[in-house]
Amino acid sequence: MTQAAGEAPKRLCYVEAELLIPQDARAPGQVDVASIFAEHHVGLVRLALIMVGDQATAEDVVQEAFARTHAGRARLRDADRALAYVRSAVLNGCRSVLRRRATVLRRAVPYEPPVWSAESAAMLGEERREVLLALHGLPRRQREALTLRYYFDLTDQEIAETMRVSASTVRSTITRGLAALGRVLGEES
């Protein structure tokens, strides 16, 4: 079906139509996924990159988290906690990727850490690379807690909401993670 010049399209897809609705005309309390995406996309990709080790997979994980959040936004009861929900979705996506990798690698060649590009290696100092390698050697929960605390500057409560654990568990996990990093890096406490 062709359109005459100057005619508006007869149908818009659901997402396009929704994006055209003014913010104040939407249902009260409905999560604005587009604004969360605009404000936090880059930071969430960085979080996923630290967790999974490669840019393309990190971007895929974040994109999937936002797509699922957008699809289920009507079920989100508290718009103020939407960012914590998206962070949790990103962490869960990273866990899934790492589980799939572990399954594949158990059957294949032993795991080799991702190779940093020459450009990245030149930009990162030796000390920072050592810390990142040591961070990758930590257990998943410690790595996540330390990343959320020191990379994203989240409070104990925000980390607890993201990881879905108690605030006291966050504090003890961070303490154990810092001690383990100190041992690996040969620092005295």
ChimeraX attribute file (.defattr): number of C-alpha atoms within 10 A of each C-alpha:
attribute: neighborCount
match mode: 1-to-1
recipient: residues
	/A:1	3
	/A:2	5
	/A:3	9
	/A:4	8
	/A:5	6
	/A:6	6
	/A:7	7
	/A:8	9
	/A:9	9
	/A:10	6
	/A:11	8
	/A:12	10
	/A:13	7
	/A:14	8
	/A:15	10
	/A:16	10
	/A:17	10
	/A:18	12
	/A:19	11
	/A:20	8
	/A:21	10
	/A:22	8
	/A:23	12
	/A:24	7
	/A:25	7
	/A:26	12
	/A:27	9
	/A:28	9
	/A:29	12
	/A:30	16
	/A:31	24
	/A:32	15
	/A:33	19
	/A:34	12
	/A:35	10
	/A:36	14
	/A:37	17
	/A:38	9
	/A:39	11
	/A:40	13
	/A:41	17
	/A:42	13
	/A:43	15
	/A:44	23
	/A:45	21
	/A:46	19
	/A:47	23
	/A:48	27
	/A:49	19
	/A:50	20
	/A:51	23
	/A:52	24
	/A:53	20
	/A:54	16
	/A:55	14
	/A:56	11
	/A:57	17
	/A:58	24
	/A:59	19
	/A:60	16
	/A:61	26
	/A:62	28
	/A:63	17
	/A:64	15
	/A:65	22
	/A:66	23
	/A:67	13
	/A:68	13
	/A:69	20
	/A:70	17
	/A:71	12
	/A:72	11
	/A:73	18
	/A:74	12
	/A:75	10
	/A:76	16
	/A:77	12
	/A:78	12
	/A:79	15
	/A:80	11
	/A:81	14
	/A:82	19
	/A:83	18
	/A:84	17
	/A:85	21
	/A:86	23
	/A:87	24
	/A:88	18
	/A:89	21
	/A:90	27
	/A:91	23
	/A:92	17
	/A:93	22
	/A:94	24
	/A:95	17
	/A:96	14
	/A:97	17
	/A:98	16
	/A:99	12
	/A:100	12
	/A:101	13
	/A:102	14
	/A:103	11
	/A:104	13
	/A:105	13
	/A:106	11
	/A:107	8
	/A:108	9
	/A:109	8
	/A:110	10
	/A:111	11
	/A:112	7
	/A:113	12
	/A:114	9
	/A:115	10
	/A:116	13
	/A:117	9
	/A:118	9
	/A:119	8
	/A:120	11
	/A:121	12
	/A:122	10
	/A:123	10
	/A:124	13
	/A:125	10
	/A:126	11
	/A:127	10
	/A:128	11
	/A:129	14
	/A:130	14
	/A:131	15
	/A:132	15
	/A:133	15
	/A:134	17
	/A:135	23
	/A:136	18
	/A:137	15
	/A:138	18
	/A:139	11
	/A:140	13
	/A:141	14
	/A:142	23
	/A:143	22
	/A:144	25
	/A:145	25
	/A:146	24
	/A:147	19
	/A:148	22
	/A:149	17
	/A:150	11
	/A:151	13
	/A:152	14
	/A:153	12
	/A:154	16
	/A:155	14
	/A:156	19
	/A:157	16
	/A:158	18
	/A:159	27
	/A:160	20
	/A:161	18
	/A:162	24
	/A:163	22
	/A:164	15
	/A:165	12
	/A:166	13
	/A:167	17
	/A:168	12
	/A:169	15
	/A:170	26
	/A:171	18
	/A:172	13
	/A:173	18
	/A:174	23
	/A:175	15
	/A:176	15
	/A:177	21
	/A:178	18
	/A:179	15
	/A:180	18
	/A:181	21
	/A:182	15
	/A:183	13
	/A:184	16
	/A:185	14
	/A:186	9
	/A:187	9
	/A:188	7
	/A:189	7
